[in-house]
Amino acid sequence: MEKRSRVVILGGAGWNGSKAAGVVVEDGLFSEVVIADARVGEVEKLAAELDSPKVKVSAKHIDASDKESVLEILKGADVALNFIGPFYKYGATITRAAIDAKVNCVDICDDYEVTDEVLQMDKAAKDAGVTIINGIGTSPGVTQLVAKMAADKLDEVDTIKTIFFAIPAMPFGAAVYDHFFSILGGEVPIYRDGRRINVPAFSEKETIFAPYWTPHPIEICITGHPEPVTLPHYVKGVKEVVNKGGFIPPEFMEIFKWIIDIGLSSTEPIKVGDTLIAPKDFSMAFLASETYTNFVRKKVEEAGIKPDQYGLRTREVVSGKRDGKQIRLTYDTWTKGRETTYITPVIAAEMIAKGRIKTKGVIAPEGVDNPQEILDELAQRGFPIKNEIIEETTL
């Protein structure tokens, strides 16, 4: 296989970034892998562990809030993978830097607030001759790939509902909880009656069942995510796109609602002794602590959920017409753990490097040349992900 020169992994000290770095080195497509993070000691250790005679691995310090710092890291790269969150804070800066450096870039942006801003960089990315794929993890990411695949099976598409739920028994970092506060607070976007509107997060609750995932009913509600922002661009004529999410056991969702409702996700500092502290900073630190992680594990164990069931699950429901008949397609996708969140962007980045994704500009996952190829590649790599119609109903 012909080797490309350099890939840069931004946020390589995090869980997803470090896992992605290991896969990229093992794949051996690139002769040089640069792992960048603010926590330089951690990426130096990781780089030393991954370095090999066939692949040069190095560590760099990066300040994601400083465009010049990002530009310096990206210089001379073929493609970058961005795992630095929260994306509403850093996503746009890193995307602009990639375009200015004329470097292809993929990320796992899951914050709807920045999605519109990044999509508006499409012309600049085309002028620079680069491909930017925004939000290609599990949800968003696999959700849109499967939804687009389902939509292509219909003559007309009326509604798309993307659903995620998590069994969160593994530790999450503070940035993940920052994201949860964002998607579950205030009003969030959906697409309804052919236009974008905002509705309250936690609204439109419903219960779904997936007995092969869990014997428990799954409570889901409206959450703020990029799917309703991007899918209407790529599925012409769709009238409604909503995203819903939930947790197993369901009390975890109620914990987040309680934290938000009483103001513990506020950024307005309060005085604790002689120190000013933002309630949100305390909440994120506590939720990422061993104390809360142990509480989660205990609740999950009490619910009879086994460790090999931990992870993120998604469901895609696409309704419309085919041959004049009203059809509903329901797909379930699942994977053990969180593998698809880091392996999907690796696949996309390597497909860009190989010339298998040729589209220039800023695109969402469903805008790639052939979404099915990425799903096929996931299966070929042996990851325990299934994409199958569990229901095809003529209405």
C-alpha positions as CSV (number, residue, x, y, z in Angstrom):
1,M,0.0,0.0,0.0
2,E,1.3,3.4,-0.9
3,K,2.1,5.4,2.2
4,R,0.8,9.0,2.7
5,S,3.0,11.3,4.6
6,R,1.4,12.7,7.7
7,V,-1.8,12.5,9.7
8,V,-2.5,14.8,12.7
9,I,-4.7,13.6,15.6
10,L,-6.0,16.6,17.6
11,G,-7.1,15.7,21.2
12,G,-4.9,12.6,21.2
13,A,-4.8,12.4,25.0
14,G,-8.5,11.8,25.3
15,W,-10.2,8.5,25.2
16,N,-11.4,8.6,21.6
17,G,-8.3,10.4,20.3
18,S,-5.9,7.9,21.9
19,K,-7.9,4.9,20.6
20,A,-7.9,6.5,17.1
21,A,-4.2,7.0,17.3
22,G,-3.6,3.3,18.0
23,V,-5.8,2.3,15.0
24,V,-4.1,4.7,12.7
25,V,-0.6,3.5,13.6
26,E,-1.7,-0.1,13.3
27,D,-3.2,0.5,9.9
28,G,0.1,1.9,8.7
29,L,-1.3,4.0,5.9
30,F,0.6,7.1,7.0
31,S,4.4,7.2,7.5
32,E,4.1,9.9,10.2
33,V,1.5,10.3,13.0
34,V,1.4,13.5,15.0
35,I,-0.6,13.4,18.3
36,A,-1.4,16.8,19.7
37,D,-3.1,17.8,22.9
38,A,-2.8,20.4,25.7
39,R,-1.8,17.6,28.0
40,V,1.6,17.1,26.4
41,G,2.9,14.7,29.0
42,E,0.1,12.2,28.2
43,V,0.6,12.4,24.5
44,E,4.3,12.1,24.8
45,K,3.8,8.8,26.7
46,L,1.3,7.6,24.1
47,A,3.6,8.5,21.3
48,A,6.4,6.6,22.9
49,E,4.2,3.5,23.3
50,L,3.0,3.6,19.7
51,D,6.2,4.6,17.9
52,S,7.5,1.9,15.6
53,P,10.1,1.4,12.8
54,K,7.4,1.6,10.2
55,V,5.5,4.6,11.5
56,K,7.1,7.7,13.1
57,V,4.9,8.9,16.0
58,S,5.5,12.2,17.7
59,A,3.7,14.4,20.3
60,K,3.0,18.1,20.1
61,H,1.5,20.6,22.5
62,I,-1.6,22.5,21.1
63,D,-3.8,25.3,22.4
64,A,-7.1,24.7,20.7
65,S,-8.4,28.2,21.4
66,D,-5.4,29.7,19.4
67,K,-5.8,29.4,15.7
68,E,-2.1,30.0,15.1
69,S,-1.2,27.1,17.4
70,V,-3.5,24.8,15.5
71,L,-2.1,26.0,12.1
72,E,1.4,25.3,13.2
73,I,0.5,21.7,14.1
74,L,-1.4,21.1,10.9
75,K,1.3,22.4,8.6
76,G,2.3,19.8,6.0
77,A,-0.4,17.2,7.0
78,D,-2.5,15.3,4.5
79,V,-5.4,14.9,6.9
80,A,-6.3,15.7,10.5
81,L,-8.7,14.0,12.9
82,N,-10.2,16.3,15.5
83,F,-11.4,15.0,18.8
84,I,-11.1,18.2,20.9
85,G,-14.3,19.1,22.7
86,P,-16.5,20.7,23.6
87,F,-17.0,21.4,19.9
88,Y,-19.2,24.4,20.4
89,K,-16.1,26.0,21.9
90,Y,-13.3,24.8,19.6
91,G,-14.9,23.3,16.5
92,A,-15.1,26.4,14.4
93,T,-11.6,27.5,15.2
94,I,-10.0,24.2,14.3
95,T,-12.1,23.9,11.1
96,R,-10.9,27.4,9.9
97,A,-7.3,26.5,10.7
98,A,-7.6,23.3,8.6
99,I,-9.0,25.3,5.7
100,D,-6.3,27.9,6.0
101,A,-3.6,25.2,6.2
102,K,-5.2,23.4,3.2
103,V,-5.5,20.2,5.2
104,N,-8.4,17.7,5.0
105,C,-10.1,17.3,8.3
106,V,-12.7,15.1,9.9
107,D,-14.2,15.5,13.4
108,I,-16.8,14.0,15.8
109,C,-18.6,17.4,16.4
110,D,-21.8,16.6,18.3
111,D,-22.8,20.1,19.2
112,Y,-25.6,21.6,17.0
113,E,-24.6,25.2,17.9
114,V,-21.5,25.1,15.8
115,T,-22.8,22.9,12.9
116,D,-24.3,25.8,11.0
117,E,-21.2,27.9,11.4
118,V,-19.0,25.1,10.0
119,L,-21.3,24.3,7.1
120,Q,-21.0,28.0,6.1
121,M,-17.3,27.4,5.5
122,D,-18.1,25.2,2.5
123,K,-17.0,27.7,-0.2
124,A,-13.8,28.5,1.7
125,A,-13.0,24.7,1.9
126,K,-13.8,24.2,-1.8
127,D,-11.6,27.1,-2.7
128,A,-8.8,25.6,-0.6
129,G,-9.4,22.2,-2.3
130,V,-10.0,20.3,0.9
131,T,-12.6,17.9,2.3
132,I,-14.0,18.7,5.8
133,I,-16.4,16.1,7.3
134,N,-18.2,17.5,10.3
135,G,-19.5,15.2,13.0
136,I,-18.7,11.6,11.8
137,G,-18.7,9.6,15.0
138,T,-21.6,7.4,16.2
139,S,-24.3,9.9,17.0
140,P,-23.9,12.1,15.0
141,G,-22.2,10.1,12.3
142,V,-23.4,6.6,11.9
143,T,-26.9,7.9,12.6
144,Q,-26.9,10.0,9.4
145,L,-25.1,7.4,7.3
146,V,-27.9,4.8,8.1
147,A,-30.7,7.4,7.8
148,K,-29.4,8.4,4.3
149,M,-29.1,4.8,3.3
150,A,-32.7,4.2,4.4
151,A,-33.9,7.4,2.7
152,D,-32.3,6.2,-0.6
153,K,-34.6,3.1,-0.5
154,L,-37.7,5.3,-0.7
155,D,-39.1,7.4,-3.5
156,E,-40.3,10.1,-1.1
157,V,-39.2,10.7,2.5
158,D,-41.6,12.3,5.0
159,T,-39.9,11.8,8.4
160,I,-36.6,10.8,9.9
161,K,-36.1,10.1,13.6
162,T,-32.6,9.5,14.9
163,I,-32.4,8.1,18.4
164,F,-29.4,7.4,20.6
165,F,-29.3,6.0,24.1
166,A,-26.3,5.2,26.3
167,I,-25.6,2.7,29.0
168,P,-23.0,4.9,30.7
169,A,-21.2,2.6,33.0
170,M,-17.7,3.5,31.7
171,P,-16.0,6.8,32.9
172,F,-16.8,9.9,30.8
173,G,-14.6,13.0,30.8
174,A,-15.8,16.5,31.8
175,A,-16.2,17.5,28.1
176,V,-18.8,14.8,27.6
177,Y,-20.9,16.1,30.5
178,D,-20.5,19.7,29.2
179,H,-22.0,18.3,25.9
180,F,-24.9,16.7,27.8
181,F,-25.7,20.1,29.5
182,S,-25.7,21.7,26.1
183,I,-28.0,19.2,24.3
184,L,-30.4,18.9,27.3
185,G,-30.8,22.6,28.2
186,G,-33.1,25.3,26.9
187,E,-34.6,25.1,23.4
188,V,-33.0,23.0,20.7
189,P,-33.5,22.7,16.9
190,I,-35.7,20.2,15.1
191,Y,-36.9,20.2,11.5
192,R,-40.7,20.1,11.2
193,D,-43.2,21.0,8.4
194,G,-40.3,21.7,6.1
195,R,-38.6,24.3,8.3
196,R,-36.2,24.6,11.3
197,I,-37.9,25.4,14.6
198,N,-36.7,25.3,18.2
199,V,-38.5,23.2,20.9
200,P,-37.7,22.6,24.5
201,A,-35.2,19.9,25.3
202,F,-36.6,17.0,27.3
203,S,-39.9,17.4,25.5
204,E,-41.9,14.9,23.4
205,K,-41.1,12.0,25.6
206,E,-41.8,8.4,24.5
207,T,-40.9,4.9,25.4
208,I,-39.3,2.4,23.0
209,F,-38.4,-1.2,23.4
210,A,-35.3,-3.1,22.2
211,P,-35.2,-6.4,24.0
212,Y,-31.9,-7.5,22.4
213,W,-30.3,-4.4,24.0
214,T,-32.0,-4.4,27.4
215,P,-35.2,-5.9,29.0
216,H,-36.0,-2.4,30.3
217,P,-38.2,0.1,28.5
218,I,-36.2,3.0,27.1
219,E,-37.4,6.5,27.8
220,I,-36.3,9.0,25.2
221,C,-36.9,12.7,24.6
222,I,-35.9,15.6,22.3
223,T,-32.2,16.4,22.5
224,G,-30.1,19.1,20.7
225,H,-28.0,17.4,18.1
226,P,-26.7,18.0,14.5
227,E,-28.9,15.4,12.7
228,P,-31.9,17.7,12.3
229,V,-29.5,20.5,11.1
230,T,-27.8,18.4,8.5
231,L,-30.1,15.8,7.2
232,P,-32.6,18.2,5.5
233,H,-29.7,19.4,3.3
234,Y,-29.1,15.9,1.9
235,V,-32.6,14.3,1.9
236,K,-34.6,16.4,-0.4
237,G,-38.3,16.9,0.4
238,V,-38.1,15.5,3.9
239,K,-40.7,17.2,6.1
240,E,-39.6,16.3,9.6
241,V,-36.2,15.4,11.2
242,V,-36.0,15.0,15.0
243,N,-33.3,13.6,17.3
244,K,-34.1,12.0,20.6
245,G,-31.9,10.5,23.3
246,G,-32.0,8.7,26.6
247,F,-30.1,6.7,29.2
248,I,-30.3,3.2,30.7
249,P,-31.3,3.1,33.5
250,P,-33.7,6.1,32.9
251,E,-33.0,7.8,36.2
252,F,-29.7,9.0,34.7
253,M,-31.6,11.3,32.3
254,E,-33.6,12.6,35.3
255,I,-30.3,13.4,37.1
256,F,-29.3,15.7,34.2
257,K,-32.8,17.3,34.1
258,W,-32.6,17.9,37.9
259,I,-29.1,19.4,37.6
260,I,-30.2,21.8,34.8
261,D,-33.5,22.7,36.4
262,I,-32.0,23.8,39.7
263,G,-29.2,25.8,38.0
264,L,-26.2,23.5,38.7
265,S,-25.3,23.8,35.0
266,S,-25.1,27.6,35.2
267,T,-21.9,29.4,34.3
268,E,-22.7,32.3,36.7
269,P,-20.2,32.0,39.5
270,I,-21.3,31.7,43.1
271,K,-19.2,32.2,46.2
272,V,-18.1,29.1,48.1
273,G,-16.1,30.3,51.1
274,D,-13.6,32.8,49.7
275,T,-13.7,31.2,46.2
276,L,-15.9,32.0,43.2
277,I,-16.9,28.9,41.3
278,A,-19.3,28.3,38.4
279,P,-21.9,25.6,39.3
280,K,-21.3,24.0,35.9
281,D,-17.6,23.5,36.6
282,F,-18.4,21.8,39.9
283,S,-21.1,19.6,38.2
284,M,-18.8,18.5,35.4
285,A,-16.0,17.7,37.9
286,F,-18.3,15.7,40.1
287,L,-19.9,13.8,37.3
288,A,-16.4,12.9,36.0
289,S,-15.3,11.8,39.5
290,E,-14.8,8.3,40.7
291,T,-17.6,8.8,43.2
292,Y,-20.3,9.4,40.5
293,T,-18.7,6.7,38.2
294,N,-19.1,4.2,41.0
295,F,-22.7,5.2,41.6
296,V,-23.4,4.7,37.9
297,R,-21.8,1.3,37.8
298,K,-23.8,0.2,40.9
299,K,-27.1,1.4,39.3
300,V,-26.3,-0.4,36.1
301,E,-25.4,-3.6,37.9
302,E,-28.6,-3.4,39.9
303,A,-30.5,-3.1,36.6
304,G,-29.0,-6.4,35.5
305,I,-27.0,-4.9,32.7
306,K,-23.7,-6.7,32.0
307,P,-20.4,-5.0,31.1
308,D,-20.5,-6.3,27.5
309,Q,-23.7,-4.3,27.1
310,Y,-22.2,-1.0,28.0
311,G,-22.0,1.6,25.2
312,L,-23.9,3.7,22.8
313,R,-26.8,2.4,20.7
314,T,-28.7,4.1,17.9
315,R,-32.0,3.7,16.0
316,E,-33.1,5.3,12.8
317,V,-36.7,5.4,11.7
318,V,-37.4,6.7,8.2
319,S,-40.9,7.0,6.8
320,G,-42.1,7.8,3.3
321,K,-43.4,6.4,0.0
322,R,-42.2,3.6,-2.3
323,D,-44.1,2.5,-5.4
324,G,-47.1,4.6,-4.1
325,K,-47.2,2.9,-0.7
326,Q,-46.5,4.4,2.6
327,I,-43.4,2.6,4.1
328,R,-41.6,2.9,7.5
329,L,-38.1,1.5,7.7
330,T,-36.6,1.0,11.2
331,Y,-32.9,0.3,11.6
332,D,-31.0,-0.5,14.7
333,T,-27.2,-0.1,14.9
334,W,-25.2,-1.1,17.9
335,T,-21.7,-1.7,19.0
336,K,-20.0,-2.9,22.2
337,G,-18.5,0.0,24.0
338,R,-17.8,3.2,22.1
339,E,-15.8,1.9,19.2
340,T,-17.7,3.5,16.4
341,T,-17.1,7.0,17.8
342,Y,-13.4,6.8,17.1
343,I,-13.2,4.1,14.3
344,T,-15.7,5.9,12.0
345,P,-13.6,9.1,11.6
346,V,-10.4,7.0,11.1
347,I,-12.1,5.2,8.2
348,A,-13.3,8.5,6.8
349,A,-9.8,10.1,7.1
350,E,-8.1,7.1,5.4
351,M,-10.8,7.1,2.6
352,I,-10.0,10.8,2.0
353,A,-6.2,10.0,1.9
354,K,-6.8,7.1,-0.5
355,G,-9.0,9.2,-2.8
356,R,-12.2,7.2,-2.0
357,I,-13.9,10.3,-0.7
358,K,-13.4,13.0,-3.4
359,T,-16.0,15.6,-2.5
360,K,-14.5,19.0,-1.7
361,G,-15.9,21.5,0.8
362,V,-17.6,21.0,4.1
363,I,-20.0,18.1,4.3
364,A,-21.9,16.2,6.9
365,P,-21.5,12.4,7.1
366,E,-24.5,11.8,4.9
367,G,-22.9,14.0,2.2
368,V,-19.9,11.6,1.6
369,D,-19.7,10.1,-1.9
370,N,-21.1,6.7,-0.8
371,P,-22.2,6.4,2.8
372,Q,-22.6,2.6,2.4
373,E,-18.9,2.2,1.9
374,I,-18.1,3.5,5.4
375,L,-20.7,1.1,6.9
376,D,-19.2,-1.7,4.9
377,E,-15.7,-0.8,6.1
378,L,-16.9,-0.8,9.7
379,A,-18.2,-4.4,9.2
380,Q,-15.0,-5.5,7.4
381,R,-12.9,-4.3,10.4
382,G,-14.7,-6.8,12.6
383,F,-16.4,-4.3,14.9
384,P,-19.6,-5.7,16.4
385,I,-21.9,-3.3,14.6
386,K,-25.0,-4.4,12.8
387,N,-27.0,-2.4,10.3
388,E,-30.2,-4.2,9.4
389,I,-33.8,-3.4,8.9
390,I,-35.6,-4.7,11.9
391,E,-38.9,-3.5,10.6
392,E,-40.3,-2.7,7.2
393,T,-43.9,-1.7,7.6
394,T,-46.5,-0.8,4.9
395,L,-48.7,1.7,6.5
